[in-house]
Amino acid sequence: MKYKSVFDIIGPIMVGPSSSHTAGAARIGRVARKLFGKQPKRAEISFYGSFAKTYKGHGSDVATVAGILDFDTSDLRLKNSLVIAEKAGMEVSLTTSEILTEHPNTARIKLSDDQASIEVVGVSIGGGKIEVLEVNGFTLQLGFDSPTMLVLHEDRFGMIAAVAKVLTQHRINVGLMEVSRHDRGSRALMAIETDAPVSVEVLEEIRQIPYVFDVSLLSLN
């Protein structure tokens, strides 16, 4: 991921102490929350690498939970997120692992309630920037710095063209597109970063495309 300015390296407006271990952790948690779409009953957090070794001193645990509560990196409630989560009835479990990962600041988050669950793997790459590498087993590489649409669909011929046709008709420019699938002909996940917000009407139009199972839009800004 490229940095656009010195502020991307220094980090965002945040509750400290670390842009990578605190702000980055909060953003990973918030992406998981946005993808889940509501406050979960249970949050299972696993830290790897540097996160696992320093999370207490750098507040990666409270930051991740703050993100899951949908708090921004600058929200002063971040330091009290564990207490706030408990009062809200959210069960939080945190574990560490010595398994080697490609990036030292890696977190795996599973959110669930009685109806649904989601599992997200994200890494903090510095300056408050993150990359999401996995969503429910689908391999991706997304920063969620711009509006990002996720389209769950059947893996078949013409699906990318069908979605692109709708975006073209509404003059929505695509900045990045990634497609991941478990197996050929099974379910696939299309991730599309756009240069402008996508309206509810456009999302519904894409949802009506045959063999599309679900459409969601995520933006942290």
C-alpha positions in Angstrom: 0.0 0.0 0.0 1.4 3.4 -0.9 1.4 6.3 1.5 0.0 9.6 0.0 1.4 12.0 2.6 3.6 12.3 5.7 0.4 12.1 7.8 -0.1 8.5 6.6 3.2 7.7 8.3 2.7 9.7 11.4 -0.8 8.3 11.8 -4.4 9.5 12.2 -5.9 11.6 15.0 -6.0 9.0 17.7 -5.8 7.9 21.3 -2.2 6.6 21.7 0.3 5.4 22.2 1.0 3.7 18.9 -0.3 4.4 15.4 0.4 0.8 14.4 -0.5 -1.1 17.6 -3.3 1.1 18.8 -4.9 3.0 15.8 -4.3 0.1 13.4 -5.8 -2.4 15.8 -8.8 -0.2 16.3 -9.3 0.1 12.5 -9.1 -3.7 12.1 -11.8 -4.1 14.8 -14.0 -1.5 13.2 -13.8 -3.1 9.8 -14.9 -6.4 11.3 -17.8 -4.6 13.0 -18.8 -2.8 9.8 -18.7 -6.1 7.9 -20.8 -7.8 10.6 -23.3 -5.0 10.4 -24.3 -4.8 14.1 -22.9 -5.1 17.6 -22.0 -8.7 18.2 -22.8 -10.8 21.3 -19.4 -12.4 21.1 -16.0 -11.2 20.0 -13.1 -13.6 19.7 -9.7 -11.9 19.2 -6.4 -13.6 18.4 -3.1 -11.7 18.2 0.0 -12.9 16.4 3.6 -11.7 16.2 4.3 -8.3 17.6 0.6 -7.8 18.5 0.8 -10.9 20.7 4.0 -9.7 22.5 3.1 -6.0 23.1 -0.7 -5.7 23.0 -1.0 -4.9 26.8 1.5 -2.1 26.8 0.3 -0.6 23.5 -3.4 -1.1 24.2 -4.0 -3.2 21.2 -6.6 -5.2 23.1 -8.7 -2.2 24.2 -8.2 -0.6 20.7 -9.5 -3.7 18.9 -12.6 -3.9 21.2 -13.2 -0.2 20.7 -13.2 -0.7 17.0 -15.7 -3.6 17.4 -17.9 -1.2 19.4 -17.7 1.1 16.3 -15.5 3.7 18.0 -13.1 5.8 15.9 -9.4 6.0 16.6 -9.8 9.4 18.2 -12.7 8.3 20.5 -11.7 8.9 24.2 -13.9 5.9 25.2 -11.2 3.7 23.6 -9.3 3.2 26.9 -12.5 2.0 28.7 -13.7 -0.2 25.8 -13.5 -3.5 27.8 -15.7 -2.1 30.5 -18.1 -0.6 28.0 -18.3 -3.9 26.1 -19.1 -5.8 29.3 -21.9 -3.4 30.2 -23.3 -3.8 26.7 -23.5 -7.5 27.1 -20.7 -8.4 24.7 -18.5 -11.3 25.6 -14.9 -10.7 24.7 -12.2 -13.4 24.6 -8.6 -12.6 23.7 -5.8 -15.1 22.9 -2.3 -14.9 21.6 -0.5 -17.3 19.3 3.1 -18.1 18.5 2.2 -19.2 15.0 4.3 -17.3 12.5 2.4 -15.0 10.1 3.5 -13.1 7.1 3.1 -9.8 8.9 4.1 -9.2 12.6 1.0 -7.1 13.4 -1.7 -9.6 12.7 -5.1 -10.0 14.3 -7.9 -12.6 13.7 -11.3 -11.5 14.8 -14.5 -13.6 14.9 -17.7 -11.8 15.7 -21.0 -13.6 16.2 -24.5 -13.6 17.7 -27.2 -16.2 17.6 -28.0 -15.6 13.9 -24.7 -14.9 12.2 -20.9 -14.8 12.4 -18.0 -13.4 10.5 -14.2 -14.0 10.6 -11.7 -11.3 9.6 -7.9 -11.4 9.4 -6.2 -8.0 9.3 -2.7 -6.5 9.6 -1.6 -3.1 10.8 1.1 -1.8 8.4 2.0 1.4 10.2 0.7 4.9 10.4 -2.7 3.7 11.3 -3.0 2.0 8.0 -4.4 -1.5 7.7 -4.9 -4.3 5.2 -7.6 -6.9 5.5 -6.2 -10.2 4.1 -9.2 -12.6 4.7 -12.9 -12.4 5.2 -14.7 -15.7 6.0 -12.0 -17.6 4.3 -11.9 -15.5 1.1 -8.4 -14.1 0.5 -8.2 -10.4 -0.2 -5.9 -7.4 0.2 -7.9 -4.3 1.0 -7.2 -1.2 3.0 -10.8 0.2 3.1 -9.5 3.7 2.7 -12.2 4.4 0.1 -15.8 3.1 -0.2 -15.6 -0.6 -0.7 -18.4 -2.8 -2.0 -18.4 -6.6 -1.3 -20.5 -8.8 -3.6 -21.0 -12.4 -2.6 -22.0 -14.4 -5.6 -21.9 -17.7 -7.4 -18.7 -18.3 -9.3 -19.9 -18.3 -12.9 -19.2 -16.7 -16.2 -20.3 -13.0 -16.6 -20.7 -12.0 -13.0 -17.9 -9.4 -13.0 -19.2 -8.0 -16.3 -22.8 -7.8 -14.9 -21.6 -5.8 -11.8 -19.4 -3.6 -13.9 -22.3 -2.8 -16.2 -24.3 -1.4 -13.3 -21.5 0.7 -12.1 -20.8 2.0 -15.6 -24.5 3.0 -16.0 -24.2 5.0 -12.8 -20.9 6.6 -13.8 -19.1 5.1 -10.8 -15.4 4.6 -11.3 -13.6 1.5 -10.0 -10.3 2.1 -8.3 -9.5 -1.5 -7.4 -11.2 -4.8 -7.8 -10.4 -8.2 -6.3 -12.2 -11.5 -6.7 -11.6 -14.5 -4.4 -13.3 -17.9 -4.4 -13.1 -21.1 -2.3 -13.4 -23.5 -5.2 -14.2 -23.2 -8.9 -17.9 -23.0 -9.4 -18.6 -22.4 -5.7 -19.2 -19.1 -4.0 -17.0 -16.1 -4.7 -16.4 -12.7 -3.2 -16.0 -9.6 -5.3 -14.4 -6.6 -3.6 -14.6 -3.3 -5.4 -13.1 0.0 -4.2 -14.8 3.0 -5.8 -13.8 6.6 -6.2 -17.2 7.8 -5.0 -19.9 6.6 -2.6 -22.4 4.0 -3.9 -26.0 4.7 -3.3 -28.5 2.3 -1.7 -30.3 2.2 -5.1 -27.1 1.0 -6.9 -26.6 -1.6 -4.2 -30.1 -2.9 -4.7 -29.7 -3.0 -8.4 -26.6 -5.2 -8.0 -28.4 -7.3 -5.5 -31.0 -8.1 -8.2 -28.4 -9.6 -10.6 -29.0 -13.3 -10.9 -26.7 -15.5 -8.7 -25.8 -12.5 -6.4 -26.4 -13.6 -2.8 -25.5 -10.5 -0.9 -24.1 -7.0 -1.3 -22.6 -4.7 1.3 -20.8 -1.4 1.4 -18.1 -0.4 3.9 -16.5 2.9 4.5 -14.6 3.9 7.6 -14.7 7.7 6.8 
